[in-house]
Amino acid sequence: MLSKKTKYGVKALAYIAKQPGKKPVQTAEIASSQNISLKYLESIMVVLKNSGFVGSKKGKGGGYYLLKDPSEVKMTQVIRVLEGPIAMLPCVSLNFYEKCQDCPDEKSCSVHALMIQVRDSTLQVLGKNTLADLAIGEN
């Protein structure tokens, strides 16, 4: 299950991506339009800025703007920054692998085999969707 942090971060990025002319969008506008707590959204936007997804402009006409074209921002990138590993278990993670302490043999573990399938399916869906895809459906 996605955390609220990830859900709100994705919604905020999609909202920014939909704005005409790539103009900066104030956090208060995003929070209001997406029903997100302003204070919580501000902390999420800092993470997105520090991760290179958005830039910010201070002062009049300021706010957040995308640093890349929405078609270049894959959902796998966003999810990994906000949520962490995409895999449900560390023993099947491609980027955050850890051996499970309770599993003597991954090759014979039925849970391991199932979670590899789940990971691969999830990566396929997230990998083929970009921020541009999400912005099309954004209201």
C-alpha positions as YAML, in Angstrom:
chain: A
units: angstrom
residues:
- id: 1
  name: MET
  ca: [0.00, 0.00, 0.00]
- id: 2
  name: LEU
  ca: [1.31, 3.43, -0.89]
- id: 3
  name: SER
  ca: [1.90, 5.87, 1.91]
- id: 4
  name: LYS
  ca: [0.04, 9.19, 1.95]
- id: 5
  name: LYS
  ca: [3.40, 10.86, 1.37]
- id: 6
  name: THR
  ca: [3.81, 9.05, -1.95]
- id: 7
  name: LYS
  ca: [0.19, 9.49, -2.99]
- id: 8
  name: TYR
  ca: [0.29, 13.22, -2.27]
- id: 9
  name: GLY
  ca: [3.69, 13.64, -3.92]
- id: 10
  name: VAL
  ca: [2.46, 12.00, -7.12]
- id: 11
  name: LYS
  ca: [-0.72, 14.10, -7.07]
- id: 12
  name: ALA
  ca: [1.31, 17.28, -6.58]
- id: 13
  name: LEU
  ca: [3.69, 16.45, -9.43]
- id: 14
  name: ALA
  ca: [0.78, 15.63, -11.75]
- id: 15
  name: TYR
  ca: [-0.89, 18.93, -10.85]
- id: 16
  name: ILE
  ca: [2.28, 20.89, -11.58]
- id: 17
  name: ALA
  ca: [2.79, 18.99, -14.84]
- id: 18
  name: LYS
  ca: [-0.66, 20.00, -16.05]
- id: 19
  name: GLN
  ca: [-0.07, 23.72, -15.61]
- id: 20
  name: PRO
  ca: [0.17, 25.69, -18.86]
- id: 21
  name: GLY
  ca: [3.44, 27.38, -19.72]
- id: 22
  name: LYS
  ca: [5.44, 25.66, -16.99]
- id: 23
  name: LYS
  ca: [4.70, 28.52, -14.62]
- id: 24
  name: PRO
  ca: [5.61, 28.02, -10.95]
- id: 25
  name: VAL
  ca: [2.74, 26.80, -8.78]
- id: 26
  name: GLN
  ca: [2.38, 27.81, -5.15]
- id: 27
  name: THR
  ca: [2.19, 25.04, -2.58]
- id: 28
  name: ALA
  ca: [-1.04, 26.50, -1.19]
- id: 29
  name: GLU
  ca: [-2.70, 26.18, -4.61]
- id: 30
  name: ILE
  ca: [-1.63, 22.56, -4.94]
- id: 31
  name: ALA
  ca: [-2.73, 21.74, -1.39]
- id: 32
  name: SER
  ca: [-6.11, 23.36, -1.86]
- id: 33
  name: SER
  ca: [-6.85, 21.81, -5.24]
- id: 34
  name: GLN
  ca: [-5.71, 18.32, -4.18]
- id: 35
  name: ASN
  ca: [-7.13, 18.30, -0.63]
- id: 36
  name: ILE
  ca: [-3.71, 17.91, 0.98]
- id: 37
  name: SER
  ca: [-2.57, 19.44, 4.27]
- id: 38
  name: LEU
  ca: [-0.39, 22.45, 3.38]
- id: 39
  name: LYS
  ca: [2.19, 21.72, 6.08]
- id: 40
  name: TYR
  ca: [2.49, 18.08, 5.02]
- id: 41
  name: LEU
  ca: [2.72, 19.01, 1.34]
- id: 42
  name: GLU
  ca: [5.49, 21.51, 2.07]
- id: 43
  name: SER
  ca: [7.62, 18.72, 3.57]
- id: 44
  name: ILE
  ca: [6.94, 16.49, 0.55]
- id: 45
  name: MET
  ca: [7.88, 19.27, -1.87]
- id: 46
  name: VAL
  ca: [11.24, 19.67, -0.13]
- id: 47
  name: VAL
  ca: [11.95, 15.97, -0.75]
- id: 48
  name: LEU
  ca: [10.92, 16.33, -4.41]
- id: 49
  name: LYS
  ca: [13.14, 19.41, -4.75]
- id: 50
  name: ASN
  ca: [16.14, 17.75, -3.10]
- id: 51
  name: SER
  ca: [15.65, 14.75, -5.41]
- id: 52
  name: GLY
  ca: [15.76, 16.88, -8.56]
- id: 53
  name: PHE
  ca: [12.14, 16.57, -9.67]
- id: 54
  name: VAL
  ca: [11.16, 20.18, -9.02]
- id: 55
  name: GLY
  ca: [12.80, 23.55, -8.66]
- id: 56
  name: SER
  ca: [11.47, 26.51, -6.76]
- id: 57
  name: LYS
  ca: [11.24, 30.22, -7.29]
- id: 58
  name: LYS
  ca: [10.81, 32.64, -4.41]
- id: 59
  name: GLY
  ca: [8.87, 35.87, -4.36]
- id: 60
  name: LYS
  ca: [5.99, 37.13, -6.44]
- id: 61
  name: GLY
  ca: [5.03, 34.61, -9.10]
- id: 62
  name: GLY
  ca: [7.03, 32.00, -7.22]
- id: 63
  name: GLY
  ca: [6.33, 28.39, -6.47]
- id: 64
  name: TYR
  ca: [7.40, 24.99, -7.69]
- id: 65
  name: TYR
  ca: [8.04, 23.96, -11.29]
- id: 66
  name: LEU
  ca: [9.23, 20.76, -12.97]
- id: 67
  name: LEU
  ca: [12.92, 20.48, -13.81]
- id: 68
  name: LYS
  ca: [12.33, 17.85, -16.51]
- id: 69
  name: ASP
  ca: [9.71, 17.35, -19.16]
- id: 70
  name: PRO
  ca: [6.86, 15.27, -17.66]
- id: 71
  name: SER
  ca: [7.44, 12.59, -20.31]
- id: 72
  name: GLU
  ca: [10.94, 12.03, -18.89]
- id: 73
  name: VAL
  ca: [9.79, 11.41, -15.31]
- id: 74
  name: LYS
  ca: [9.04, 7.71, -14.85]
- id: 75
  name: MET
  ca: [6.81, 6.67, -12.00]
- id: 76
  name: THR
  ca: [9.43, 4.18, -10.83]
- id: 77
  name: GLN
  ca: [11.74, 7.12, -10.07]
- id: 78
  name: VAL
  ca: [9.10, 9.02, -8.12]
- id: 79
  name: ILE
  ca: [7.94, 5.99, -6.13]
- id: 80
  name: ARG
  ca: [11.50, 5.03, -5.16]
- id: 81
  name: VAL
  ca: [12.26, 8.55, -3.91]
- id: 82
  name: LEU
  ca: [9.06, 8.94, -1.91]
- id: 83
  name: GLU
  ca: [8.32, 5.36, -0.88]
- id: 84
  name: GLY
  ca: [11.61, 3.50, -1.05]
- id: 85
  name: PRO
  ca: [11.86, 0.03, -2.56]
- id: 86
  name: ILE
  ca: [9.15, -1.02, -4.98]
- id: 87
  name: ALA
  ca: [9.51, -4.69, -4.05]
- id: 88
  name: MET
  ca: [7.34, -5.89, -1.19]
- id: 89
  name: LEU
  ca: [10.18, -7.91, 0.35]
- id: 90
  name: PRO
  ca: [13.86, -6.96, 0.62]
- id: 91
  name: CYS
  ca: [14.96, -10.34, -0.81]
- id: 92
  name: VAL
  ca: [13.41, -9.50, -4.21]
- id: 93
  name: SER
  ca: [14.40, -5.84, -4.38]
- id: 94
  name: LEU
  ca: [16.60, -4.86, -7.31]
- id: 95
  name: ASN
  ca: [18.00, -1.75, -5.63]
- id: 96
  name: PHE
  ca: [17.62, -2.46, -1.90]
- id: 97
  name: TYR
  ca: [18.33, -6.21, -1.68]
- id: 98
  name: GLU
  ca: [18.67, -7.83, 1.73]
- id: 99
  name: LYS
  ca: [18.48, -11.52, 2.54]
- id: 100
  name: CYS
  ca: [15.49, -12.48, 4.66]
- id: 101
  name: GLN
  ca: [16.66, -13.74, 8.05]
- id: 102
  name: ASP
  ca: [13.92, -16.35, 8.31]
- id: 103
  name: CYS
  ca: [14.56, -17.89, 4.88]
- id: 104
  name: PRO
  ca: [17.30, -20.50, 4.56]
- id: 105
  name: ASP
  ca: [17.02, -20.87, 0.76]
- id: 106
  name: GLU
  ca: [15.53, -18.20, -1.55]
- id: 107
  name: LYS
  ca: [15.42, -20.59, -4.52]
- id: 108
  name: SER
  ca: [12.99, -22.95, -2.79]
- id: 109
  name: CYS
  ca: [10.96, -20.25, -1.03]
- id: 110
  name: SER
  ca: [7.43, -20.02, -2.44]
- id: 111
  name: VAL
  ca: [6.94, -16.50, -1.11]
- id: 112
  name: HIS
  ca: [10.15, -15.35, -2.82]
- id: 113
  name: ALA
  ca: [9.00, -16.68, -6.19]
- id: 114
  name: LEU
  ca: [5.60, -15.04, -5.87]
- id: 115
  name: MET
  ca: [7.06, -11.69, -4.82]
- id: 116
  name: ILE
  ca: [9.40, -11.69, -7.82]
- id: 117
  name: GLN
  ca: [6.33, -11.91, -10.04]
- id: 118
  name: VAL
  ca: [4.63, -9.09, -8.10]
- id: 119
  name: ARG
  ca: [7.77, -6.94, -8.32]
- id: 120
  name: ASP
  ca: [8.18, -7.52, -12.04]
- id: 121
  name: SER
  ca: [4.53, -6.73, -12.77]
- id: 122
  name: THR
  ca: [4.66, -3.59, -10.65]
- id: 123
  name: LEU
  ca: [7.88, -2.44, -12.33]
- id: 124
  name: GLN
  ca: [6.34, -3.01, -15.75]
- id: 125
  name: VAL
  ca: [3.34, -0.80, -14.96]
- id: 126
  name: LEU
  ca: [5.29, 1.93, -13.18]
- id: 127
  name: GLY
  ca: [8.10, 1.84, -15.73]
- id: 128
  name: LYS
  ca: [5.86, 2.46, -18.71]
- id: 129
  name: ASN
  ca: [3.95, 5.31, -17.06]
- id: 130
  name: THR
  ca: [5.37, 8.79, -16.83]
- id: 131
  name: LEU
  ca: [4.30, 11.99, -15.18]
- id: 132
  name: ALA
  ca: [2.91, 13.09, -18.55]
- id: 133
  name: ASP
  ca: [0.58, 10.07, -18.53]
- id: 134
  name: LEU
  ca: [-0.74, 10.99, -15.10]
- id: 135
  name: ALA
  ca: [-1.13, 14.67, -15.95]
- id: 136
  name: ILE
  ca: [-3.46, 13.79, -18.83]
- id: 137
  name: GLY
  ca: [-5.98, 12.40, -16.36]
- id: 138
  name: GLU
  ca: [-5.45, 15.10, -13.71]
- id: 139
  name: ASN
  ca: [-8.46, 17.26, -12.87]
...
